[in-house]
Amino acid sequence: MALVTTTEMFKKAYDGHYAIGAFNVNNMEIVQGITEAAGELNSPLILQVSAGARKYANHTYLVKLVEAALIENDIPIALHLDHGADFEICKACIDGGFTSVMIDGSHHSFEDNIALTKKVVEYAHSKGVVVEGELGQLAGIEDDVKVSAEDAKYTHPDEVEEFVSRTGVDSLAIAIGTSHGAFKFKPGQKPQLRFDILDEVSRRLPEFPIVLHGASSVSQEYVKIIQEHGGNLKDAIGIPEEMLRQAARSAVCKINIDSDLRLAMTAGIRQVMWENPAAFDPREYLKVGRANVKAIVAHKIKNVLGSDGKA
């Protein structure tokens, strides 16, 4: 099966009241863990690559890893650029085999965001590639995305119709209280998402696919393993899974998950290294990390996204 765009995925997800998992990939083991879980559960899948991943693993290596996953797993897979910072990186990914790109102009003024996003959309659509835009800014740190809590902004529903109409984007990432990284809330602070904003955006954009970034739940199981084996992740708190499931039942068709994969991989590696200090074969610890990634992805597909059996 060849790579696909997200167009048909999102239509089915919207009508079926579930969401597609967009999982960030950085190396072979993460690609394997994600795609094996999705393949066994017959779930459609978005594999996404950040600017940091392209710097670390190289564009070509990542594309070829995803192509290998297509050979091994008979499920629909889209290859997506996460948080494209400018037209040039989006063009490079469009020309380099990606089927979907995100242009993140959320830090610009409304008019400049529209102009940049429209430019990417026009080029992408001419090549058969779909585009995700963003309105509003999420707090947190993840790869090249660094936004302070003071600079974070909720999406204004009264802007979404004009933005979508003038840019021609195929999906829209909104800010309703999710955030990047593993430290999304302070201890004692009640996690909360602005479902009122989501509902109003959905009313103004009927049947239009909405995206949630920064949606890792920060598995306390893996945080505990990391802590018990030499790590320091005190007060790492994520988005409650029941809130994400509620979002997936609405207009949210794509939910981004990255930090949960990092925690799962790191927990496996730390546990092996701690319990067997003589271990030096990367296969010994990476296979445990890979198994953890597979387990967390399977859990997300079945219990949060609801996309199992939908391929």
N, C-alpha and C positions, 0 to 999 in steps of 0.2 A: 504494500500500500504506500502511495506517495504522501508527502506532507499535504495537509489541507489548510484552508483558512478557517477562521472561527465563525463564519457566517451561518452555516447550517447548524453547527454546534449550539450557537447562542439561540437560534430560533427554537430548537428542540428544548433547550434548557428553560427558556422563558415559558413556553407552553406547558412544560412538564413540572414546573416549580422546583427545579433543582439548579445547581451551579456546577460549572466546570472548574476543576482545580488547575491553577496556574502555578506550577512548581519551579523554582529557580534551580538551574543546573550549573555546576562548576567543574565536575570531573566525571570520569567513567563510572565510578561506584555510585554516585548520586543518580546519574542517568539510569543505570541498571536497576537500582532500588525502586525508583519511581515507576519506571515502565513495566517492571515485572509485576508490581502490585496492580497497576491499572490493567495490564493484560489479563491477569488472572480474574479480575473482577469485571472484565469487559466494559471498561469505562473510557469515554473519550478523555482527551488529555491535552493540556497546553504545557509545553516545556519552554521556559523563558530564560533569557540570558541578559544579565545586566552588563553595564559598561565595565564593572569590576571583573566580571567573569571573562569578558572578552580580553581584558588586559592580562588576566592570570593564565587562562587556558588556550588562548588564541582562537579567533573566529573559526578558522578552518577545522581545527580539532573538534570544536564543539558541534559544528554542523555534521561532521562525519560520525561523531558519536550518536547523534540523533538519527542519522540515516541508518546506522547499525541497529538501533532500537526498533526502527520501522521493519527491518527484516525479521527481527526476533519476535515482534508483537503485532498481531493483526488487529489493531485498533486505530481510530482516527487520532492523529497527532498534529497539532499546530506548533510551529516554531516561532516564538515571539520575542521581540526586543523589549526589555523592561526599562522604563525610564530613559528613553532616548533624549539626550540633552539638546540636540540641535539637528538641523536638516542633514548635515554631512554624515553623522553616525546612522541616522535612519536610512539614508540613501545607500550607505555601505551594506547595511543588513538586507535591504530590499534587493540590491544587486547580488548579494551573496547567499541567497537561498532562503531567507526568512519568509514566512507567509503572513506575518502580522508584525506590526511595529507600534510602539507607543511613543508619541512625542509629548514630552512633559514641558509644557510652557506655563505651568501653573505659577511659577515665580515671577512671570512677566505681568505687565498690565493686561487688562482684559483685551484691549485692541491688539496688542502685540502678540498675545497668546493666540488669538484668532488668526492673525496673519501668518505666524509660524506654522500653526497646525494646518491651515488651509494649503500652504505650500507643500507640506509633507503628504497630505491627502491627495493632492493632484498628481504628484509623482507616483505615489504608491498605487493608486487606482489604475494608473496607466500601465502598471506592471502586474495587475491582478492581486495586489497585496492589500490587506485591510489595515485600518488605523484606529488606535485608541488614543483619545485625548484626555486631558485632566482639567478640572475646575476645582479650586480649593487646594490647600496644602496640608499634608499630613506632617505631624511632628515626628521626631525620631531620627536615628542614624542607621543607614544601611548602604554599604558600598559608597557610591559617590553622592548619595542623597543625604543631606544634613540640614534639618530644619528644626530650629528651637521651638519650644512650647509657645513662646511669645509671638513667633512669626507664623505659627500654624493658623489656618483659616478654614472654617466650615464652608462648604459649597453654598452659594446663594441660589435657591431654586429659580428666582426670577431671571437668572442669566442663562439657564441651560438651553432653553428653546432657541434663543438667538445664537448661542455658541454652536449648537449642533447644526442649525440651519445654514449658518454662514461658512462653517468649516467643512461640512460633509463627512464628519467622522462616523465610524461604524459602531463605536462603543464609547462610553464615557466613564472615567474614574472620578468618583466623588469623595469628599471628605466629610465623614459623619462621626468621627471619634476614634477610628482606628489609627495606628501609628506604626512606624517602622522600628525594627529591632526587638530585643527581648525585654526591654524595660519600658513598657507602655503606660503603666500606672504606678503611682506611689503607694507604698504600704498603707493599708487602711482606706485607700481611695476606692470607691465602688466603680468598677468598670461599667461604662454606659455608652451606648451608641445612639445617635440621634435618628431614630426611626421616623420621626416626624419630617425630617428633611428628606429621607429616602422616599417616604410616601408622597410628598409633594413633588419631588423630581419625577417619580413614576407617573403621577397624575398629569404632569406637563409633557412628559415624553412617553406616551402609551406604547407598549410593546418594544421599547428601545432598551438594548442591553446595557446594564449598569455594572461597574467593576468596583470591587473593594480591594485596596492595597493595604499592606500592613496588617494582615489578618491572621497571623500566627497566634495560637493560643498559649504558647510557651508551656509545653508539657511539664508538669511538676515532677513526673516520674523521671524524666531525663535530667532536669535541673538537680534533683536529689542525687542521682548517680554521679553527675559531674562534681557536685559539692563533696560527696563522700570519697571521691577519688582525686582530690587535690585541686579541684577547680574553685573559682570564686564568682558565683552568680547570685549573690544575696539579693533578694527583692526583685528577681526577674518575674514579671507578671504580664500575661497576655490577654487576648480577647476571649471571653467565655464562649465555649462552643455552641451553647444553646442560642446565643445571639447571632452567631454566624449561620446557624441552621435556619433561624427566622429570616435572615436576609436572603438566604438561598431560595426560600419559598416565595420571595417577592420578585422584584425586577432585577435582582443581582444575578447575573449569569456567569460571572468570573470572579473567583476569590483567590487572591495571591497568597502563597505560603512559601516562606523562605527560612525565617529564623527557626521554625520547628524542625526543619531538615538539618540545619547546622547543629542544633542541640542534640538531635538523635545521633548524628554522625560523631560528634565530639564525645558524647557519653560512651559510645562503644569503644572508641579509641582510648579514652582515659581509663576505662575499666580494665582493658587488656593490659595496658602499660603498667597500671598500678598493681594488678594481681600477678603479673609476670614481668618483672623488671628486666629479665634477660631477653625478652622478645625484641627482635630487630628485623623480622621479616614483615614488610609492609602488608603482605597478604593476610597475615594473622590478625592484625588489628583493623584493617580496612574492610575485611569481610564481615566483621561484627558491626562496624559502623553502617555498612551497606544493608545488613539485615534490619537494623534499627530504622533506617530510612524507609525500607519497604514496609515495615510494620506501621509506622506513623502515617504513611501515605494511604495504606489500606484502611486504616481507621478513619482518616479524613473522608475518603471516598464513600465509605459505608454510612458513617454516623454524622457527618457534617454536611458534605456536599450533596449526597443523595444521588450521585451519578453512576452508581454501580448498575450494570446491565443495560446501560443506555447507549453503548457504542453502536 
